[in-house]
Amino acid sequence: MKSIALFIFFTLLMVAVIRAFNIPVHQQPLASIVGNHAYPRAVAFLPKDTILTGADQTEKYVPYLKGKRVAILANQTSIIAHRHLVDSLQSLGVNIVKVFGPEHGFRGNASAGTAVKDDTDLATGIRIISLYGRKNKPSKEDLADVDIVIYDVQDVGVRFYTNINALSRVMEACAENGKELLILDRPNPNAYLVDGPILEMKHRSGIGMLPIPMSHGLT
């Protein structure tokens, strides 16, 4: 009986392995299809319960960016499948004039709490303006040659992560200077969990700017 059970198990395992190496294109992982430039087709065949981030849905926003001077606030989590958002959009002909970097820097190379200097991205040659160093908000001069700012950073769903602070300040800067802001939404890894005390504003700081719970439950 034991030998029969083992035979069935290994037979099923072999079938699974064989199928894994013979997957039709419409069932391939999204990252593999994007690499083969079949992204719209990939989206069409995704399971209904698959989450598509805002950045993934390029067909909905890339046409709007054509002819515009674009700035992007991004970090190492700003990914479309297996490729960085900035690299992807640049390859699609989007005119990215500058990048704003949050805590840890644009490519995520800086340690937590470490001031980050302005720089030039080695991979793209695009100017990087740090929002976690000598300033934390885009200036009027920073936005003078920009038509639209894109925000795409994966958050962790808690108020003491500085990404939501960076977004808040960028929203203010865009409103003050009459610039468009496009937020590419990403899911909250804590789902809809809302928990913990609400911040008392007398304790407002760089790791707590807004009167929201510890776990805010927002995307």
N, C-alpha and C positions, 0 to 999 in steps of 0.2 A: 504493500500500500504506500509505504514511504517512497519507494523508487518510482511509482507511478506519479505521485505528487511532484517529485523533483523533475521528472520528465516533462510534465505539463508546464511547470514553472519555466524551465529553460527553453521550451518551445515558444512560449509566449514572449520571453525575453528576446529571442532571436528574431521573431516577427517584428517586435518593436524596433530593434536595431536596423533591420532591413528597411522598414518604413521610414525611419529617420533619415536614411540616405537616398530615399526616392520620393521626396516630398514635392508635389506639384507646386508651381510658382504661386498659385493663389492661396496656398496653405503655408508658405514659407514665413519665417519670422520677419517682422516689419523691417528690422535693421538690415537684413540681407537684401530685401527687395529695394529699399531706398538706395543701397549701394549700386544696384543694377538699374537705377533710374526708372523704376516702375512704381513710384510712390502712389499716385492716384489709384492705380489698380489694387495696390496693397490695402489701402484704406477701405475700398469697396468690399473686400473679402474678410475683413476683421470680424471676429465674433462680436455679437451685440453687446456683451458686457465688458468689452475692451475700453479702457480709458485712453482717449487721445488728448494730449496736452494742447494748449493753444498753439505752441510753437510747431507742433506736428502738422497742423492744418494749414500748410503753406498756401494752398490754393485759395484760401479765404482772405489772406492779407498781403501776400507778395505783389499781386497786381496793384494794390493801393499804394505801395511804396515806390512804384516806378516813377522816375522823374523827381523824387523827393530826396532831400539831404537827410540822412538818417543817423541818429546817435542811438547807441544801445547800452543799457545798463545790464550787465551780465556777469556770470562767473563760471566756474568749471561745471556747474550743474545745468547750464543752458544748452541742452543737447537735443538735436533732432535725430532720433534713432541712435546712430553711433558717431555722429559728427557734430561739432560745435555749431551753435546757431550762427555766430558771426562768419565762420568759414563757409557754412551752407548758403547763407544769404548772399555773401560776396560772390560765390560761384554762380548764383542765379542772376547776377547783374545788379543787385541792390547797391546803391551808392552809400556806403557806410563811411561817414566822415570822421567819427570818433567813437570811442567806447568809454563808458564810465565804469569804474571798478569799485565794488563794495569792500567790506572787510574781507581779508584773506587775498584780495587782489582779483584781477580779471581772470587769470588762469588758475587761481586757488593756490598760489605758491607761498603766500605769507602766513605766518603763524597767527593764532588768535590774539587780538588786541594789539598787534604790531602795526604801527603807522606805515602806510604804503605810499611811495612816491609816484608822481606822474612818470609815464614811461612810453615806449613805443613797442607794440606787439611784434615780436620777431617773426611770427608765422605769417602775418598779414601786412605788416608795415603801418598799421592804423595807430593813431595817437591814442593813448590811454590816459584818462584823467581820473585820478584817485579821489574817491569820496570817503576815504578813511585815512586821512593824513592831515595836511594843513587846512583842509576844508571838508565839509560833509554834505555840501549842497552845490549843485551846478550854479555858476554865476551867470550874469547877463552876457558876459563875454563868451562863456562856454557855449551858450545857446544861440549866439548871434548868427552862426552859419548853419543852423539846424532847422529843419522844417518839422520833424517828428522824432520823438524819443520812444524807444521800445524798452519795456521792462520785462525781463524773463529770468527769474531766479527761483529755484526750488527752495521753499521754506520748510521748516520743521514743525510749524504749528504752535510755537510758544513765543511769548512776548519778549523774552530776553535775547532772542536771536535778532541781530541788528538788521537783517534784510528788510523787515517791514518798516524800520525807521528810515532806511535808505529810500524805500518807495514813497513814504510820506513826504520826505524832503524833495524828491524829484517831482511829485505831484504839485507841491507848492511852487517850485521853480518854473514848471511849465505853465501854471496858471498865471503867475506874475509876469511872464514874458510872452504870453500869447502863443504858446507852442502846443502842438497836439501830443498826446501821450497814448500809446498803445500798450496795454498790459496783456501779456500772453500768460493765461492762467495755468496753474499747475495744481494737482490735488494735494490736499493736506494728508500727510502720512498717518495722522491720528484720526482720520476720518472726521466725524462730526463731534468729537469729544470736546465739551466745554467744561472746564474744571479749574479749581484753584481760586485764590483771592483776586479781586479786582485791584489794580494798582491805584494807590492813593497818590494823587498828583504832587503832593509835597515831597514825594520820593522819586520824582521824575528824573531820569538819567539817560545815559547813552545806551543802557540795556533795558530801558523801560520808559517809553515816551508817551504811551497812550493808556487811558483808563479802561483796560480790557483784562479779562481773566488770564491767569497763567497759561492755560491752554485755551486758545480762542476759537477753535473749531471752524476757522475760515480757510478758504483756498488762497 
